[in-house]
Amino acid sequence: QAHLVESGGGLVQAGGSLRLSCAASLSIFSSKTLGWYRQAPGKQRELVATITIGGRPNYVDFVKGRFTISRDTAKNTVYLQMNSLKSDDTAVYYCNIPPVSPFASWGQGTQVTVSS
């Protein structure tokens, strides 16, 4: 049984918006900081944003002002609202528990494709 399930990706034009969802098990959601990561074709996976169980967000520089991470305690879900999307944002997006070890397991992720 998957503990973290990503959804919400799709194809969007540059400048558009998408909201990704990460449904977590209760045990993880209530006790762990969660993060969104992404992996673009031919590139290493990278951290995008994190949110603590108290709701404090943190962002990497290249998404500040464009992406918003949030959590819904009623749904055990973490969201990533992505606005002003660029072609460079094209990637598979994953959620996981930071810090992620090299041996961590990953879900299927959700594909985000931004057309220019």
DSSP file with accessible surface (Angstrom, degrees, kcal/mol):
  #  RESIDUE AA STRUCTURE BP1 BP2  ACC     N-H-->O    O-->H-N    N-H-->O    O-->H-N    TCO  KAPPA ALPHA  PHI   PSI    X-CA   Y-CA   Z-CA
    1    1 A Q              0   0  220      0, 0.0     2,-0.2     0, 0.0     0, 0.0   0.000 360.0 360.0 360.0 128.1    0.0    0.0    0.0
    2    2 A A        -     0   0   68      1,-0.1     3,-0.1    22,-0.0   105,-0.0  -0.479 360.0-163.1 -73.3 139.7    1.4    3.3   -1.1
    3    3 A H  S    S+     0   0  107      1,-0.3    22,-1.7    -2,-0.2     2,-0.4   0.655  80.9  35.8 -93.7 -21.1    1.9    5.9    1.7
    4    4 A L  E     -A   24   0A  23     20,-0.2     2,-0.5    91,-0.1    -1,-0.3  -0.986  67.8-176.0-135.7 123.5    2.2    8.9   -0.6
    5    5 A V  E     -A   23   0A  75     18,-2.2    18,-2.7    -2,-0.4     2,-0.3  -0.977  10.3-154.7-127.8 120.3    0.2    9.2   -3.8
    6    6 A E  E     +A   22   0A  18     -2,-0.5     2,-0.3    16,-0.2    16,-0.2  -0.651  22.9 153.2 -94.0 149.6    0.7   12.1   -6.2
    7    7 A S  E     +A   21   0A  61     14,-2.2    14,-2.9    -2,-0.3   103,-0.1  -0.962  33.0  74.8-159.4 170.1   -1.9   13.4   -8.7
    8    8 A G        +     0   0   35     -2,-0.3    11,-0.3     1,-0.2   102,-0.1   0.376  58.0 134.5 105.6  -3.6   -2.9   16.5  -10.5
    9    9 A G        +     0   0   27     12,-0.1     2,-0.3    84,-0.1   103,-0.3  -0.110  20.2 131.2 -71.1 175.4   -0.4   16.8  -13.3
   10   10 A G  E     -d  112   0B  28    101,-0.8   103,-2.8   100,-0.1     2,-0.5  -0.987  55.8 -55.1 168.7-168.9   -1.1   17.5  -16.9
   11   11 A L  E     +d  113   0B 131     -2,-0.3     2,-0.3   101,-0.2   103,-0.2  -0.874  53.8 165.5-103.0 129.8   -0.4   19.6  -19.9
   12   12 A V  E     -d  114   0B  24    101,-2.7   103,-2.6    -2,-0.5     2,-0.1  -0.984  34.8-111.3-143.1 151.2   -0.6   23.3  -19.6
   13   13 A Q  E >   -d  115   0B 148     -2,-0.3     3,-2.4   101,-0.2    72,-0.2  -0.473  51.1 -82.1 -79.1 155.5    0.6   26.3  -21.6
   14   14 A A  T 3  S+     0   0   53    101,-2.7    72,-0.2     1,-0.3    -1,-0.1  -0.290 120.7  29.7 -55.2 136.8    3.4   28.5  -20.4
   15   15 A G  T 3  S+     0   0   53     70,-3.3    69,-0.6     1,-0.3    -1,-0.3   0.262 100.2 115.2  92.5 -11.2    2.0   31.0  -17.9
   16   16 A G    <   -     0   0   22     -3,-2.4    69,-2.2    69,-0.2     2,-0.3  -0.074  57.6-121.4 -83.9-173.1   -0.7   28.7  -16.8
   17   17 A S        +     0   0   58     66,-0.2     2,-0.3    67,-0.2    66,-0.2  -0.924  21.4 178.5-133.4 152.9   -1.4   27.0  -13.5
   18   18 A L  E     - B   0  82A  33     64,-2.1    64,-3.4    -2,-0.3     2,-0.5  -0.977  17.5-145.1-144.8 154.0   -1.8   23.5  -12.0
   19   19 A R  E     - B   0  81A 127    -11,-0.3     2,-0.3    -2,-0.3    62,-0.2  -0.980  15.8-159.3-123.1 121.8   -2.4   22.2   -8.5
   20   20 A L  E     - B   0  80A   0     60,-2.7    60,-2.2    -2,-0.5     2,-0.4  -0.698   4.8-152.6 -96.1 149.7   -0.8   18.9   -7.5
   21   21 A S  E     -AB   7  79A  24    -14,-2.9   -14,-2.2    -2,-0.3     2,-0.5  -0.952  10.1-166.7-123.6 144.5   -2.0   16.8   -4.7
   22   22 A a  E     -AB   6  78A   0     56,-2.2    56,-2.4    -2,-0.4     2,-0.5  -0.935  11.8-158.2-129.5 104.9   -0.1   14.4   -2.5
   23   23 A A  E     -AB   5  77A  47    -18,-2.7   -18,-2.2    -2,-0.5     2,-0.3  -0.738  17.8-169.5 -85.8 124.4   -2.4   12.1   -0.5
   24   24 A A  E     -A    4   0A  12     52,-3.1   -20,-0.2    -2,-0.5     2,-0.1  -0.798  26.5-103.9-115.1 155.0   -0.6   10.8    2.6
   25   25 A S     >  -     0   0   31    -22,-1.7     4,-3.0    -2,-0.3     5,-0.2  -0.403  38.6-112.9 -67.5 155.2   -1.3    8.1    5.1
   26   26 A L  H  > S+     0   0  111      1,-0.2     4,-2.5     2,-0.2     5,-0.2   0.903 115.0  55.4 -60.0 -40.2   -2.4    9.5    8.5
   27   27 A S  H  4 S+     0   0   78      1,-0.2     4,-0.4     2,-0.2    -1,-0.2   0.887 114.6  39.1 -63.9 -37.3    0.7    8.3   10.3
   28   28 A I  H >> S+     0   0   22     -3,-0.2     4,-2.1     2,-0.2     3,-1.2   0.938 115.1  51.3 -76.3 -46.5    3.0   10.2    7.8
   29   29 A F  H 3< S+     0   0    4     -4,-3.0    -2,-0.2     1,-0.3    -3,-0.2   0.875 112.5  46.1 -59.9 -37.8    0.9   13.3    7.4
   30   30 A S  T 3< S+     0   0   69     -4,-2.5    -1,-0.3    -5,-0.2    -2,-0.2   0.565 124.7  28.4 -85.2  -6.5    0.6   13.8   11.2
   31   31 A S  T <4 S+     0   0   67     -3,-1.2     2,-0.4    -4,-0.4    -2,-0.2   0.508 106.0  68.2-132.3  -6.3    4.2   13.3   12.0
   32   32 A K     <  -     0   0   97     -4,-2.1     2,-0.2    20,-0.1    -1,-0.1  -0.939  68.8-123.2-127.2 141.3    6.4   14.2    9.1
   33   33 A T        -     0   0   49     -2,-0.4     2,-0.3    65,-0.2    19,-0.2  -0.569  39.1-151.5 -64.2 139.8    7.5   17.3    7.1
   34   34 A L  E     -E   51   0B   1     17,-2.3    17,-2.6    -2,-0.2     2,-0.3  -0.902  12.1-166.0-120.2 151.1    6.6   16.6    3.5
   35   35 A G  E     -EF  50  96B   0     61,-2.9    61,-2.1    -2,-0.3     2,-0.4  -0.953  18.3-133.1-136.7 154.4    8.2   17.8    0.4
   36   36 A W  E     +EF  49  95B   0     13,-2.9    12,-3.2    -2,-0.3    13,-1.5  -0.904  28.6 179.8-102.9 136.2    7.6   18.1   -3.3
   37   37 A Y  E     -EF  47  94B  19     57,-3.4    57,-2.7    -2,-0.4     2,-0.3  -0.840   8.1-158.8-126.5 164.7   10.4   17.1   -5.7
   38   38 A R  E     -EF  46  93B  14      8,-2.6     8,-3.1    -2,-0.3     2,-0.4  -0.994   8.8-159.3-146.2 154.4   10.7   17.0   -9.4
   39   39 A Q  E     - F   0  92B  67     53,-2.2    53,-2.4    -2,-0.3     6,-0.2  -0.955  11.7-160.6-136.2 114.4   12.8   15.3  -12.0
   40   40 A A    >   -     0   0   14      4,-0.4     3,-2.3    -2,-0.4    51,-0.2  -0.546  44.4 -75.1 -86.6 158.0   13.1   16.7  -15.5
   41   41 A P  T 3  S+     0   0  110      0, 0.0    -1,-0.1     0, 0.0     3,-0.1  -0.287 118.6   4.1 -56.1 128.1   14.2   14.6  -18.4
   42   42 A G  T 3  S+     0   0   94      1,-0.2     2,-0.3    -3,-0.1    -2,-0.0   0.526 114.3 100.8  76.3   6.4   18.0   14.0  -18.2
   43   43 A K  S <  S-     0   0  134     -3,-2.3    -1,-0.2     1,-0.0     2,-0.1  -0.815  75.7-100.6-122.3 163.2   18.3   15.7  -14.9
   44   44 A Q        -     0   0  174     -2,-0.3    -4,-0.4     1,-0.1     2,-0.1  -0.426  46.9 -94.3 -77.0 155.1   18.6   14.7  -11.3
   45   45 A R        -     0   0   78     -6,-0.2     2,-0.3    -2,-0.1    -6,-0.2  -0.451  49.3-167.6 -67.0 140.7   15.7   14.8   -9.0
   46   46 A E  E     -E   38   0B  71     -8,-3.1    -8,-2.6    -2,-0.1     2,-0.2  -0.959  23.6-107.3-136.0 152.6   15.5   18.1   -7.1
   47   47 A L  E     +E   37   0B  62     -2,-0.3   -10,-0.3   -10,-0.2     3,-0.1  -0.531  30.7 174.9 -76.0 141.3   13.7   19.5   -4.1
   48   48 A V  E     -     0   0B   0    -12,-3.2    12,-2.2     1,-0.4     2,-0.3   0.755  60.1 -20.9-111.8 -49.5   11.0   22.1   -4.9
   49   49 A A  E     -EG  36  59B   1    -13,-1.5   -13,-2.9    10,-0.2    -1,-0.4  -0.987  51.0-156.0-161.0 155.4    9.3   22.9   -1.6
   50   50 A T  E     -EG  35  58B  21      8,-2.4     8,-2.1    -2,-0.3     2,-0.4  -0.933   2.1-162.5-133.5 160.6    8.6   21.5    1.9
   51   51 A I  E     -EG  34  57B   4    -17,-2.6   -17,-2.3    -2,-0.3     2,-0.1  -0.986  15.3-136.9-144.7 132.4    6.0   22.0    4.5
   52   52 A T    >   -     0   0   27      4,-1.8     3,-2.0    -2,-0.4   -19,-0.1  -0.303  33.8-103.1 -79.7 170.2    6.2   21.1    8.2
   53   53 A I  T 3  S+     0   0   85      1,-0.3    -1,-0.1     2,-0.1   -21,-0.1   0.778 125.4  57.7 -66.5 -19.4    3.5   19.5   10.2
   54   54 A G  T 3  S-     0   0   73      2,-0.1    -1,-0.3     1,-0.0   -21,-0.0   0.481 123.2-107.0 -86.4  -2.7    2.9   23.0   11.6
   55   55 A G    <   +     0   0   33     -3,-2.0    -2,-0.1     1,-0.3    16,-0.1   0.570  67.0 148.7  92.3  11.5    2.3   24.4    8.1
   56   56 A R        -     0   0  179     14,-0.0    -4,-1.8     1,-0.0    -1,-0.3  -0.675  33.6-150.9 -83.6 122.2    5.5   26.3    7.7
   57   57 A P  E     -G   51   0B  57      0, 0.0     2,-0.3     0, 0.0    -6,-0.2  -0.526  14.3-171.4 -91.7 158.5    6.6   26.3    4.0
   58   58 A N  E     -G   50   0B 101     -8,-2.1    -8,-2.4    -2,-0.2     2,-0.3  -0.982   7.6-167.3-146.7 139.6   10.0   26.5    2.5
   59   59 A Y  E     -G   49   0B  47     -2,-0.3   -10,-0.2   -10,-0.2     2,-0.2  -0.936  23.2-119.2-129.6 150.0   10.8   27.0   -1.2
   60   60 A V    >>  -     0   0   35    -12,-2.2     3,-1.8    -2,-0.3     4,-0.8  -0.516  41.5-107.1 -80.4 157.8   13.8   26.7   -3.4
   61   61 A D  G >4 S+     0   0  126      1,-0.3     3,-0.8     2,-0.2    -1,-0.1   0.843 112.3  62.6 -57.9 -37.9   14.7   30.0   -5.1
   62   62 A F  G 34 S+     0   0   82      1,-0.3    -1,-0.3     3,-0.0   -14,-0.0   0.580 111.7  36.8 -74.6  -3.4   13.5   29.0   -8.6
   63   63 A V  G X> S+     0   0    0     -3,-1.8     4,-2.5   -15,-0.2     3,-2.4   0.464  82.7 125.5-119.3  -4.4    9.9   28.6   -7.5
   64   64 A K  T << S+     0   0  113     -3,-0.8     4,-0.1    -4,-0.8    -3,-0.0  -0.317  81.8  14.7 -59.0 133.3    9.6   31.4   -5.0
   65   65 A G  T 34 S+     0   0   87      2,-0.4    -1,-0.3     1,-0.1     3,-0.1   0.283 126.8  58.8  86.9 -12.5    6.7   33.7   -5.8
   66   66 A R  T <4 S+     0   0   28     -3,-2.4    17,-2.1     1,-0.2     2,-0.3   0.708  98.2  51.3-115.4 -36.7    5.2   31.2   -8.3
   67   67 A F  E  <  -C   82   0A   3     -4,-2.5     2,-0.4    15,-0.2    -2,-0.4  -0.819  59.1-165.8-108.2 147.3    4.6   28.0   -6.3
   68   68 A T  E     -C   81   0A  71     13,-2.6    13,-3.2    -2,-0.3     2,-0.4  -0.992   4.9-158.4-132.9 125.1    2.7   27.6   -3.0
   69   69 A I  E     +C   80   0A   6     -2,-0.4     2,-0.3    11,-0.2    11,-0.2  -0.823  22.7 160.8-100.2 141.2    2.8   24.5   -0.8
   70   70 A S  E     -C   79   0A  52      9,-1.9     9,-2.8    -2,-0.4     2,-0.4  -0.946  25.9-137.2-150.6 168.9    0.0   23.9    1.6
   71   71 A R  E     -C   78   0A  45     -2,-0.3     2,-0.6     7,-0.3     7,-0.2  -0.994   1.7-153.1-137.1 144.7   -1.6   21.1    3.6
   72   72 A D  E >>> -C   77   0A  47      5,-3.1     5,-1.7    -2,-0.4     3,-0.8  -0.945   5.0-167.6-116.7 108.3   -5.2   20.1    4.4
   73   73 A T  T 345S+     0   0  101     -2,-0.6     3,-0.2     1,-0.2    -1,-0.1   0.777  86.6  59.6 -69.7 -25.1   -5.4   18.2    7.7
   74   74 A A  T 345S+     0   0   90      1,-0.2    -1,-0.2     3,-0.1    -2,-0.0   0.785 117.7  30.9 -72.0 -24.4   -9.0   17.1    7.0
   75   75 A K  T <45S-     0   0  132     -3,-0.8   -51,-0.2     2,-0.2    -1,-0.2   0.350  99.5-127.1-113.9   1.7   -7.8   15.2    3.8
   76   76 A N  T  <5 +     0   0   41     -4,-0.8   -52,-3.1     1,-0.2     2,-0.4   0.902  67.0 136.0  51.4  44.2   -4.2   14.3    4.9
   77   77 A T  E   < -BC  23  72A  13     -5,-1.7    -5,-3.1   -54,-0.2     2,-0.4  -0.964  48.1-154.3-130.6 139.1   -3.1   15.9    1.7
   78   78 A V  E     -BC  22  71A   2    -56,-2.4   -56,-2.2    -2,-0.4     2,-0.3  -0.935  19.9-157.9-109.4 136.0   -0.3   18.3    0.7
   79   79 A Y  E     -BC  21  70A  17     -9,-2.8    -9,-1.9    -2,-0.4     2,-0.4  -0.785  14.5-157.9-113.2 155.3   -0.8   20.5   -2.3
   80   80 A L  E     -BC  20  69A   0    -60,-2.2   -60,-2.7    -2,-0.3     2,-0.6  -0.918  10.9-162.3-130.9 104.7    1.5   22.3   -4.6
   81   81 A Q  E     -BC  19  68A  61    -13,-3.2   -13,-2.6    -2,-0.4     2,-0.6  -0.800  10.3-165.7 -86.3 121.8   -0.2   25.2   -6.4
   82   82 A M  E     +BC  18  67A   0    -64,-3.4   -64,-2.1    -2,-0.6     2,-0.3  -0.945  11.0 173.7-117.4 117.6    1.9   26.1   -9.4
   83   83 A N        +     0   0   56    -17,-2.1   -66,-0.2    -2,-0.6   -67,-0.2  -0.760  59.6  25.2-116.3 164.7    1.4   29.4  -11.1
   84   84 A S  S    S-     0   0   66    -69,-0.6    -1,-0.2    -2,-0.3   -68,-0.2   0.905  84.4-161.0  49.7  48.1    3.2   31.2  -14.0
   85   85 A L        -     0   0    3    -69,-2.2   -70,-3.3    -3,-0.2     2,-0.3  -0.272   8.0-160.4 -65.6 145.3    4.5   27.9  -15.2
   86   86 A K    >   -     0   0  106    -72,-0.2     3,-2.1    -3,-0.1     4,-0.2  -0.814  34.0-107.9-120.0 163.6    7.5   27.9  -17.5
   87   87 A S  G >  S+     0   0   59     -2,-0.3     3,-1.8     1,-0.3    27,-0.3   0.845 118.0  65.0 -61.4 -30.5    8.8   25.2  -19.9
   88   88 A D  G 3  S+     0   0  118      1,-0.3    -1,-0.3   -48,-0.0   -48,-0.0   0.645  89.7  67.5 -66.3 -14.4   11.6   24.6  -17.4
   89   89 A D  G <  S+     0   0    1     -3,-2.1    -1,-0.3     2,-0.0     2,-0.2   0.532  70.2 120.0 -82.3  -5.8    9.0   23.4  -14.9
   90   90 A T    <   +     0   0   31     -3,-1.8     2,-0.3    -4,-0.2    23,-0.2  -0.434  43.0 106.8 -61.2 123.3    8.3   20.4  -17.1
   91   91 A A  E    S- H   0 112B   1     21,-2.0    21,-2.9    -2,-0.2     2,-0.5  -0.967  75.6 -82.7-177.6 169.9    9.1   17.3  -15.0
   92   92 A V  E     -FH  39 111B  32    -53,-2.4   -53,-2.2    -2,-0.3     2,-0.4  -0.879  47.7-146.9 -91.2 129.8    7.7   14.4  -13.1
   93   93 A Y  E     +FH  38 110B   0     17,-2.9    17,-2.2    -2,-0.5     2,-0.3  -0.841  19.6 179.0-105.4 136.1    6.7   15.7   -9.7
   94   94 A Y  E     -F   37   0B  31    -57,-2.7   -57,-3.4    -2,-0.4     2,-0.4  -0.915  19.0-142.8-129.4 155.1    6.9   13.5   -6.6
   95   95 A a  E     +F   36   0B   3     -2,-0.3    12,-0.4   -59,-0.2     2,-0.3  -0.906  32.7 146.0-115.3 152.0    6.2   13.9   -2.9
   96   96 A N  E     -F   35   0B  19    -61,-2.1   -61,-2.9    -2,-0.4     4,-0.1  -0.948  51.0 -81.6-165.1-179.5    8.3   12.4   -0.2
   97   97 A I        -     0   0   46     -2,-0.3   -63,-0.2   -63,-0.2   -47,-0.0  -0.866  61.3-102.6-101.4 113.7    9.7   12.9    3.3
   98   98 A P  S    S+     0   0   29      0, 0.0   -65,-0.2     0, 0.0     2,-0.1  -0.499  99.1  45.8 -81.3 153.8   12.8   15.0    3.4
   99   99 A P  S    S-     0   0  131      0, 0.0     2,-0.5     0, 0.0    -2,-0.1   0.612  82.6-157.2 -76.3 146.3   15.6   14.5    3.7
  100  100 A V        -     0   0   38     -2,-0.1    -4,-0.0    -4,-0.1     0, 0.0  -0.790   5.1-142.2 -96.6 125.8   15.5   11.7    1.2
  101  101 A S    >   -     0   0   60     -2,-0.5     3,-1.8     1,-0.1    -1,-0.0  -0.383  27.6-108.5 -78.8 161.5   18.2    9.1    1.3
  102  102 A P  T 3  S+     0   0  125      0, 0.0    -1,-0.1     0, 0.0    -2,-0.0   0.705 121.0  51.4 -60.7 -17.1   19.6    7.6   -1.9
  103  103 A F  T 3  S+     0   0  190      2,-0.1    -3,-0.0     0, 0.0    -2,-0.0   0.312  81.9 125.5-104.2   7.9   17.8    4.4   -1.0
  104  104 A A    <   -     0   0   30     -3,-1.8     2,-0.3     1,-0.1    -4,-0.0  -0.295  60.0-121.1 -67.3 149.3   14.4    6.0   -0.5
  105  105 A S        -     0   0  104      0, 0.0     2,-0.3     0, 0.0    -1,-0.1  -0.656  26.1-154.5 -89.3 152.0   11.4    4.6   -2.4
  106  106 A W        -     0   0   70     -2,-0.3   -10,-0.1     1,-0.1   -12,-0.0  -0.922   9.1-127.8-127.0 149.7    9.4    6.8   -4.6
  107  107 A G        -     0   0   35    -12,-0.4  -102,-0.1    -2,-0.3    -1,-0.1  -0.052  43.7 -87.4 -78.3-169.2    5.9    6.8   -5.9
  108  108 A Q        -     0   0  189      1,-0.1  -103,-0.1  -102,-0.1    -1,-0.1   0.743  61.4-152.3 -76.0 -20.9    4.9    7.0   -9.5
  109  109 A G        -     0   0   15    -14,-0.1     2,-0.4   -17,-0.1   -15,-0.2  -0.092  15.1 -91.6  73.9 178.8    4.8   10.8   -9.5
  110  110 A T  E     - H   0  93B  17    -17,-2.2   -17,-2.9  -103,-0.1     2,-0.4  -0.998  33.1-124.2-136.2 130.7    2.7   13.0  -11.6
  111  111 A Q  E     - H   0  92B  87     -2,-0.4  -101,-0.8   -19,-0.2     2,-0.5  -0.584  21.6-170.3 -81.0 129.5    3.8   14.4  -15.0
  112  112 A V  E     -dH  10  91B   0    -21,-2.9   -21,-2.0    -2,-0.4     2,-0.5  -0.987   4.7-176.2-117.0 123.5    3.7   18.1  -15.6
  113  113 A T  E     -d   11   0B  51   -103,-2.8  -101,-2.7    -2,-0.5     2,-0.6  -0.987   6.1-166.4-123.5 121.9    4.3   19.3  -19.1
  114  114 A V  E     -d   12   0B   7     -2,-0.5     2,-0.4   -27,-0.3  -101,-0.2  -0.945   9.7-153.6-110.3 119.1    4.4   23.0  -19.9
  115  115 A S  E      d   13   0B  44   -103,-2.6  -101,-2.7    -2,-0.6   -28,-0.0  -0.725 360.0 360.0 -94.4 140.6    4.2   23.9  -23.5
  116  116 A S              0   0  138     -2,-0.4    -1,-0.0  -103,-0.2   -30,-0.0  -0.413 360.0 360.0 -95.9 360.0    5.8   27.1  -24.7
